[in-house]
Amino acid sequence: MVRGKYKKKLNTVFLLVFTLIILSFMSIFLKIVFDNRSKEYEATIINTIKTTLNNSQIKLEVINSALDLVTESDEAKSWSESDNNEMFYLGALKMQYKIKKSSSKVNNVNFQISATFLDEDSLVITPVSSETKDYYFNENLNLSQKEIKEIYNHFNENSSYMAFTIKNSNGTSQICYITKKEYRKRDILYFTTINYNSFVEENLENDWYLCNNSGIFAMKNDAKIPSDEIFKAFQNSELKSNKFIYKDNNVFKQSFYNIDWILLYSYKDKNIDTAMIFIYFMIPFVLLTLLSIFLSRIITNKLYRPIKEVLDDFFSDDSSQKDVDEFKILKQNSNMIKNLNQQLKVAISERNNLIVQRLNRDLLFGININKSIYKDQLMKDDNYCVAVLEFLNNPYEDVGDNIFLYKNEILVYTQDVNTLRYANINYYTCAIIIQCDQVKDAITMIHSLLETVEIDYDYDIRVAISNVAYGTKKIKECFEESKKILEYKFLYNQRTILTMKQIKEDLDQNSYYYPLVIENKLIHSVLGGDINAVEIFNELINENGAGEKLSPKAFKNLIFAIIGTISRIVQELKIDSHVFLKDNDDFSTLSDQWNRKDIIPKLRNILEEILLYVNNNKKDSENSIAEEMLSYIHEYYSEDIMLVDMAKKMNVSEKYCGILFKKAVGDNYKNYLNNYRIEKAKEIMYSNTKIKVSTLAKQVGFNSSNTFIRVFTKYTGMTPKAFSEQIKQL
C-alpha cells in the first residue's frame, strides 16, 4: 500500500478537530434544514406562479394575435362600412368566416371571438351563427340587464377594455374580455370568452386571482379569500414588491406583459412536523455519535481518495512505498488538465460562432431577436450594409465539397475582422454583414477577402453589395437589396462586385425590368403547367409600370424579350407555333405589333393557351416519358450516359428533360443514376466479394475507380472494401 506524507498530516488534523466539527455541525444543522425547507417550498411556489404566468401569457398572446387578425382584417373594415342590408349580410358572412378561422382551441387555450356593432339592434356574429343581442347576452354570456347597460355606458364614454367573469349555460366559468375597435363609419365591440381551465392551470393547489386596476375579474372557483378583501390588500401593498401578507396568507403578485393584468397567488407557510425533526435531527445525531470513533479515519480516506486514485495510476497494486510526495504527482496531472481546458475553450468558441451565425441569419431575415439568447453577441446600432456572395454552377453537375471549403475559409476570415459578420444562406450562397460608413469601404473589404481566400477561377462567383443604412433593423432591407442586385448578375463578368449605384448607372431610361431569374421562373412554370405562370407575367408587367412608365424604345425591347421567351417555350415543347398564334403568321409578325394597345393582353392569352395545352397533354405524355427515361437508365446505366444523351433520346431539350425527370421521379437525374449504379454494384458484390474495384466501377458505368469509391462512400457510408468485408462476415 502506498502511504503519502499528505495523508498522515490530514489524518492527524482530523483527529484534533473532530470534536469541534461535531458540536458546530449539530448546532446549526437543524436551523439550516428548516430554513432550506422553507425556501424550497417558497421556490416551488414561485416556480409554479411563473410557470402559470408564462403559460397564461403565451395563451393571452395567442388570443390577442387572433383578435388582431380579426380587428385589423379587411372583412371587419368592410363590414363596419356596410351601407345597406345586402352589404351588411355579405360582410357578416365574411366576418363570421374570419372569426371562425381565428377562434379555436390553440395552444391548449379554449376561446371564442364574437363581434357586433355598438348599438342595441344589430346582430352578434359568432364563429358558428348570427344571433340577436338579447339572445347572445342572456344565453351565451348570462348577463343581466344592468350588466348589459353598464357595458353600453362604458364603451359609449371611452375605449378601454372590460374584463369580468361569466358562467355559460353549462355552468363553466369564463373570462369575458370586451374590446372596442373604432373604424371609419361604425365602431365594433369584440367579445372574447376564455375558459378558466384552459387559461389558468386547473390543477393549481392554492388559490389564484386575476385583477387589473378596476378589481378582481377572475378567481379560482373555491378560493377562500373574498375577492374584495384580497384586492384591497393588494392596493395597500408596496408597488415594487412582488409579495404581500394578508392575515396568515402569503400572496405573490406577477404582472402580465403588454396588459395591466396581474396574477395573485395565495398560500400559507408550510409547517415542519415532528417526523421531519426526527428525520433531519435525531437520526443524524445518533449516527454521528456512533460513528465519531471512526469518523476521522473515514473522512481522511474519503478526502484522500482522489489523490489515491492518481497515485494508483503510477504505482502497482502490490507496491508498499511510503512517504510519497503526492503534490509532485498532482502537478504532472495539472498540465494535462490545462490541455483539456484548452480543448474546452475551443468547443465553447465553436458554440459561440454558431450562435453568432444564427443571430446574423435572424438579422438578415428580419426575425425577432431573443435578447436572452444573444445577450453577449448583440450588435449595436451603426451604419451597415450587406454583401451577398453567390457561387454559380450547373445545377445538374456534382460540385463536390469545394464550395463548402471556400465558404468555410470566408467564415474564418470574417471571424478575425470585427467589422464583418458571416451568415450561411444555402449551399451556393452566403452573406456578410459589413459595418462601414460608405459602400466603397465595403468594396475594399470584400476585395481583401477575395484576395485572401483565393477562390479557384473555375468557380464563377458574383458579389452584390447593398447601400449603407443605419441600425440593425435595416439589415434585412439591405439583404433584400443585395438579392435584388444579384438579379442582374448575368449582365456582368465573373467576379464583378455589383452595387445599386452601378446598376442604376448602367440601366438608363431606355432599360426595362426583366432579369434572367424571372424569365427562367416563367419558362419553368409554363412548361410545368403551373397556372401561377400568368401571375408571374402580370407581376412582370406591373413591375414595369404596365408599360406606361417606359420609353417607347424600352417598351418595345420588353415586348420583344417576352415574345422571345414565348418562342423558347414553344421550342422546348417542340410544337408548331401556329397552334397559339392563330391569325399571326409567325413571331416576327407578332413583334411588329409591339405598339398596339392590346399587345399585352394578347401575349397573356397566348401564355394561357400554352398552359391549357400543357395541362391537357402533360399527364399521359409525362408518364410515358418518365417510364421511358427510367427504362433508358436501367438499360444503359453501365455506359457513360449523361442527361443530354437522354434528352436527345426523348427528343426534348436538356433543361426540359431535367424538369420532367425531377417531377416524375422526385429526384434529379444525377442523384438517381448514381444511386441506381451503387445498388447494382452492391448486387454484384453480394454475388462476388472478390471482384476488383476497378472492374466493378466499369461494370456500373464509372470511368474512374476514385470516382466510384467517392460516390459509393457517399451513398452507403462506407468504402467498397469495407462493404465487401461486411458481406464476408454475414
HELIX and SHEET records of a PDB file:
HELIX    1   1 LYS A    5  THR A   71  1                                  67    
HELIX    2   2 ASP A   74  SER A   80  1                                   7    
HELIX    3   3 ASN A   85  SER A  102  1                                  18    
HELIX    4   4 LYS A  133  TYR A  135  1                                   3    
HELIX    5   5 TYR A  136  ASN A  140  3                                   5    
HELIX    6   6 GLN A  145  GLU A  157  1                                  13    
HELIX    7   7 TYR A  196  PHE A  199  1                                   4    
HELIX    8   8 SER A  227  ASN A  236  1                                  10    
HELIX    9   9 THR A  274  ILE A  277  1                                   4    
HELIX   10  10 PHE A  278  MET A  282  3                                   5    
HELIX   11  11 ILE A  283  PHE A  314  1                                  32    
HELIX   12  12 GLU A  326  LEU A  364  1                                  39    
HELIX   13  13 ASN A  402  GLN A  415  1                                  14    
HELIX   14  14 VAL A  439  VAL A  453  1                                  15    
HELIX   15  15 THR A  472  LYS A  474  5                                   3    
HELIX   16  16 ILE A  475  LEU A  486  1                                  12    
HELIX   17  17 LYS A  489  LEU A  491  5                                   3    
HELIX   18  18 MET A  500  ASP A  506  1                                   7    
HELIX   19  19 LEU A  516  LEU A  527  1                                  12    
HELIX   20  20 ASN A  532  GLU A  543  1                                  12    
HELIX   21  21 GLY A  545  GLY A  547  5                                   3    
HELIX   22  22 PRO A  552  LEU A  573  1                                  22    
HELIX   23  23 HIS A  578  LEU A  581  1                                   4    
HELIX   24  24 PHE A  587  SER A  591  1                                   5    
HELIX   25  25 ILE A  599  TYR A  636  1                                  38    
HELIX   26  26 LEU A  643  MET A  650  1                                   8    
HELIX   27  27 GLU A  654  VAL A  665  1                                  12    
HELIX   28  28 TYR A  669  SER A  687  1                                  19    
HELIX   29  29 VAL A  693  GLN A  699  1                                   7    
HELIX   30  30 SER A  705  THR A  716  1                                  12    
HELIX   31  31 PRO A  720  GLN A  729  1                                  10    
SHEET    1   A 2 ARG A   3  GLY A   4  0                                        
SHEET    2   A 2 LYS A 322  VAL A 324  1                                        
SHEET    1   B 5 LYS A 105  VAL A 106  0                                        
SHEET    2   B 5 VAL A 109  PHE A 117 -1                                        
SHEET    3   B 5 ASP A 187  ASN A 195 -1                                        
SHEET    4   B 5 SER A 173  GLU A 182 -1                                        
SHEET    5   B 5 MET A 162  LYS A 167 -1                                        
SHEET    1   C 2 VAL A 124  ILE A 125  0                                        
SHEET    2   C 2 SER A 130  GLU A 131 -1                                        
SHEET    1   D 5 GLY A 215  MET A 219  0                                        
SHEET    2   D 5 ASP A 207  ASN A 212 -1                                        
SHEET    3   D 5 ILE A 262  TYR A 267 -1                                        
SHEET    4   D 5 ASN A 249  SER A 255 -1                                        
SHEET    5   D 5 LYS A 243  TYR A 246 -1                                        
SHEET    1   E 5 LEU A 420  ASN A 426  0                                        
SHEET    2   E 5 THR A 429  GLN A 435 -1                                        
SHEET    3   E 5 ASN A 383  LEU A 392 -1                                        
SHEET    4   E 5 ASP A 460  ILE A 465 -1                                        
SHEET    5   E 5 ILE A 497  THR A 499  1                                        
SHEET    1   F 4 LEU A 420  ASN A 426  0                                        
SHEET    2   F 4 THR A 429  GLN A 435 -1                                        
SHEET    3   F 4 ASN A 383  LEU A 392 -1                                        
SHEET    4   F 4 ALA A 469  TYR A 470 -1                                        
END                                                                             
